Amino acid sequence: MNALPLPVALADVLARGDVWRGDTLASLAEAAIPSGHPELDAELPGGGWPRGVLTELLVDCNGVGEMSLLLPALSRLSQAGGWLALVAPPWLPHAPAWAAAGIALERLVIVRAGKDTAWSIEQLLACDGFAGVLAWPGEGIDAKALRRLQVAAEGRSVLACLWRSTAAAGTPSPAPLRVALASGSDALTVRILKRRGRPASRPLDLPYSSSIPRPGRRSRAVAGPVLSLVADRGLAAAPAA
């Protein structure tokens, strides 16, 4: 006769990072990357941008400081030796500014995916070769494709971010973290629409700084006409497994 499994104490179950009460936040600190903004980290489960899950960042248009919000985390990943991928970005990175922000251009890959954007994102997430994958899937991505991306990211050590329109805010998504961004006169407004744990009580206003430019002032750390030859060689390249 097989022995019955030993009972598990409720306290032991609640101590797991992937289990949380409805009135608390999930806590997986080892899987989180500090955002560079302490007030935002305090509202993110685990104290930073999560790895191993999809994060959706919703914006009305480009140029509100949205990319600079991620630069501190991307720099941290890059300085640790990780590869970064941008899939179907609506602009080209300004290489000198990205390098100044701490991004190693020789480990930055840009993928012009065309009609195969969702497939390309899934392959990059599943290959375990990238520390960060940022993608712009467009309005045509459906719920089935989003579920496949979440499965591909699940449990992996990758920062997986999808940039989508705020029009998608009312549509269900499997992404455990969804954040809407809007520009104001003096601050970037960050509204957490969905997270693992209790709902966020209020939006955050992050003052514009060198890492979050004012709207209307072109951020050369976000986009520009110059793409270095080193980064350009990565357009069709991928890191070795």
N, C-alpha and C positions, 0 to 999 in steps of 0.2 A: 504494500500500500504506500502510495506516495505521501510524504509528509506535507501537511498543510503549510502554506507560507506564513511567516511570522507577521503579526499585525504591525502596521506602520502607524506611528504616533502622528496625530494631526499636526503637531508642532513641527515635526520633521518634514511633512508635506509642504506646509506653509513656508518653510525655510528655503525651499527651492526657488531659484530665480525665475523659472518659467511658470510659477504659480503665484497668484496674487489675489488679495481681497478686492472686492468691488470699490472700497473706499481708499485704496492705496495704489501706488504705482508699481509696475513690475520692476524688478531689480536684477539686472544682468550686467553688473559693472564691467566685468572682463570683456564683454562684447560691445561696449560703448566707446565711442571716440569723442573726447571733449570738443564742443563746438567752438570754443574760444570766447563764448559769451556766458558767464556764470548764471545770469538770470534765466537764460534759455535752458542750460543744462539742468537747472533745478526743476524744470517742467518736463524734461525728457526722461522716459523710463531708463534706468541704468546710469543716468547722469551724463548723457551725450547722444550723438547720432548712433543709432543701433547698427550692428553688423548682422548678417545672416537673415535679414528680412527686407522686404521692400519698404522704402520711404517715398511717399509722393509729395512733391512740392508744387503747389498750385499757384500760378501767376496769371494775370490778365495779359501782360505783354513783357517782352524782354527789356532789360535796362533799368530795373528798379533796385539793383543791388543784390539780386537773387543769387548770382554765382559767387559773389564775394562772401556771402553768408557761409559757404562751404569751404572757402579757401583755407582757413586754419586747420580743418580736419584733413583736407587733401594734402596739405603740406606735411602734417604729422605722418600720414601714411607713406608719402613719397620719401621723406627723410629716413623712414625705417626700411627703405629698400623696395617698397611695393610698386607694382605697375598700376597705372591708371588708364581708363578707357573712356572716351567721350563718343557716344553713338548718336549719329545724325544731329550734331549740334547746329543751331541756327546761325552760328558765327564761327570764325576761327579764333583760337586763342592768340593773344598778343604775347609772343614767346618771351621777350625780355621781361615783361611784367610778371608773367607766371614764374619765370626763373627767380626773380627778385622775391616772390612770395614763398619760395622754398620748394617749388615743384621741379623735380629732375626731368628735364625735357626728353632725355634719352629713354625714359620709361613712361612716356606719355603717348598713347595710341589713339588716333582719331579714325573712326569707322564711318565711312559714307555708305550707309546701308541701303538706301533706296527703298524699294517696296518690301525688303526683307528685314525691316528694323526689328520687329518683335523677335524673329528667329535669331538675329544677330545678338540681341541682348541676352536671350536665353542661353546661347552657346558660351558667351563670355562669362555669365554667372556660373554656369555649370562646370567650366573648365578648371576652376580653382587656381587660375594663374594671375588673377587681378585682386588688388587690395581695394580698389574702388571702381565702380562702373556707374557712370552718369549717362542717362539716355533721354532723348526727346522722341517718344514714340508717335506723336501726332494724335489727331482726333480719331483716327480710324481704329485704334486698339480696342478690342472688345474684352468682355469679362473672362472669356475662356483663355485668351492670351495672357491677361493679368494673372490669372491663377497659375498658369504654367511658369510665369516669371517668379512668382512667390515661391513655388515649389523648387525652382532652380536655385534660388537664393537661400532657402531655408537651411539653417545650421552651418552655413559656410562663413568663412572669415572675410566677408566682402561688404563694403559700404555700397549698397545698391539704391540709387536714387533715380526716380522718374520725374521729369518735368512735364506737367500737364496744365491745361487751362483751368481757371477757376470754375468754368462751366461744368466741369466734371465733379464738383464738390457734392452735388446732390445725387450722384450716381454711386451705388454701392461698389466697394473695392475690397479685395483681399489684403491690401497693404495694411499692416498693423499700425503704421504711423502716417498720418496725412496732415500736412501743414499748408496753410494759405498765407501768401505774402502780398502786402500792398504797401505802396510808398506814400508817405506823408510829407509835410513840409520840413519837419525836423527829425523824423525817425522812420525806420522801416517797421511796419506793423506785422507781427508774426502771430498768427492765430492757429492754435492746434485743434484741428477738427476731430482727430481720432488718435487715440493712443491706448496702450494696454494699461488699464487701470481706470481710476476715476476720471471723469471728463475735466478738461481744463476750464477754470472758472472765468478767465479773462484773457484778452489778447496781450501780447508783450510789445512794447515800443522800444526798439533797439536804436539808440542814437546813432546817427551817421558818423562814421569815423574814417580813418584811412582804409579800413577793411570793408566798410559799407559806404559807398559813395552816394552823394546826393543825386536824386533823379534829375535828369537833364544835363548832368555833367558826365561825359563819356568816361567810363572806367577802363583804363588801359590794362588793368589786371583782369578784366572780364573778356574783352573782345578788341580786335583791331585788325588792320590789314596785313600784319606781319606774322608769318608762321616760320619758325626757324627751320633750316634744312635738316637738323637733327630730328625735330618732331615730324617733319614732312616724310621722312623715311619710314615713320611708324604707321603711315596711312594704311598700308597693306600688311603690316607686320604684326606679329603676336609673340608674347614671351614664350620661351621654351617651357614645356611642361616639367 
